[in-house]
Amino acid sequence: MLSAFTNSLKIPELRSRIFYTLALLFVARVGAHIPLPGLDPHPLQEFFKQQAGSAGGALVGLYNMFTGGALVKGAVFALGIMPYISASIIFQLMTAVVPMLSRLQQEGDVGRQKLTQYTRYATVVICLVQGTLLILALENPSRLFGPNFDVNLYGPIVIVSKGWFLVTSVIFMTAGTLLLMWLGEQITQRGIGNGVSLLITIGILADIPGAATATYQLFFPAIGVAGLGVPQAIVMTLLFVLVTMGIIMVVQGQRKIPVQYAKRVVGNKVMGGQSSFLPLKVNYSGVMPVIFASAILLFPQQIFSQVGAAFNLKFLTELSQNLLRGHWVYYSSYGVLILFFSYFWVSVMFKPIQIADDLKKYGGYIPGVRPGEPTAHFLDFIMTRMTLAGALFLTIIAVMPDVLLFELNVPQRIAIFFGGTGMLITVGVILDTMKQIETFLLQRHYDGFLKKGRIRARSPGATAIGEAADIKTVGKLWLVLGIIFAIGIIAWSVKYFQTH
């Protein structure tokens, strides 16, 4: 693997792409540390430092992770790239229900360019709305963080005239998001990897030095300070490796449906007669169900809490407390929402009827399944059951950081690297980037990152061998997740008997 990284710098085109990507990522990180004029970020930082591991600030905690800490620093990139991501998701979903957008998507490059332009316009609108709401919340922090934020204790965040600060800050943050959008597009076109995904990943990984310091202090504490011992450090290391392996298997896992193409005579040439496969991913929806579920669960909690406090309704107050992280009601609702959004995303994005029609048009068929509608029903049958497995894997991985945070008292900045939304995004983006680098290496006759097997999908071979490999992959995935679950049960049992 080390030789593969060395060979990457030997190819002029790949070397220039890598350095170009690193330069633009550096610009993005610089912008995440430039504070807005007239804003004092120290009260925000002090509040989040004291509220780490608790429910306080949960409404913006997830968003702050996606901005790479720019929100807590009050930087010009405080909105991050998320407005552009939101606009892209909105138009991606609208193409399934709006005929005009659906036609644009099918018009090739011209239609996609128009959709991209509409997405940029929507990004500006979302930035203006989110920026205005964020600045109004920072002027009155209790709206955003609740009664836990005491201005007399932490100090004011906005230290200049509020009217002028609102106008200038919204302009700066909108410009910052548009700059990030441009950087992401430039990385995708001239660099290596998906630019927008890399910007999010770099923001998540920006806290690695702090997490490494906290890990060292946790396992090797100062004299007189309680901490974990060497055995716990070994268990945590093994757990981290197993969780990472599980995430890689979930991201890479797929079911290969064999496809046979009939022979066709076109002029004097005989075309077709080849065997291929149709890859169906175990986790087709990616990380989107986790993001949707996390975001939606925050709103009922805030609404019930404010309504219960305003009308002195005790049951609403208790319900709002149970919807916080660390309570079984939260995790039950979390799992149900992940399951729902997994099927929702698949139902919107995966089109078995269109796939069956395309196969029939090009003379392809699945052995043992009639072309046309029976093929669509077969693909829907397979995808429905695979989505259930993918949703269960997502739920386990998403809950893993909370298990470490609330049951084992692991600091939050360490626990987020043991699963959850950030880890899913990081592993997926790194794998995708490594695939692109490996493609350049193989084109120039260099070895890839792995000598035994490639990161990219295997070339189509015998159906029996492919199905056996799929069964082995799923079996390994269940084994890894079972080991993770067993370690969690053992750790919880040890803690329970120690406290009782």
Secondary structure, 3 states (H helix, E strand, C coil): CHHHHHHHCCCHHHHHHHHHHHHHHHHHHHHCCCECCCECCHHHHHHHHHHCCCCCCHHHHHHHHHCCCHHHHCECCCCCCHHHHHHHHHHHHHCCCCHHHHHHHCCCHHHHHHHHHHHHHHHHHHHHHHHHHHHHHHHCHHHHHHHHCCHHHHCCCECCCHHHHHHHHHHHHHHHHHHHHHHHHHHHHHCCCCHHHHHHHHHHHCCHHHHHHHHHHHHCCCCCCCCCCHHHHHHHHHHHHHHHHHHHHHHHCEEEEEEEECCEEECCEEECCCEEEEEEECCCCCCHHHHHHHHHHHHHHHHHHHHHHHHCCHHHHHHHHHCCCCCHHHHHHHHHHHHHHHHHHHHHHCCHHHHHHHHHHCCEECCCCCCCHHHHHHHHHHHHHHHHHHHHHHHHHHHHHHHHHHHCCCCHHHHHHHCHHHHHHHHHHHHHHHHHHHHHHHHCCCCCCCCCCCCCCCCCCCHHHHHHHHHHHHHHHHHHHHHHHHHHHHHHHHHHHHHC
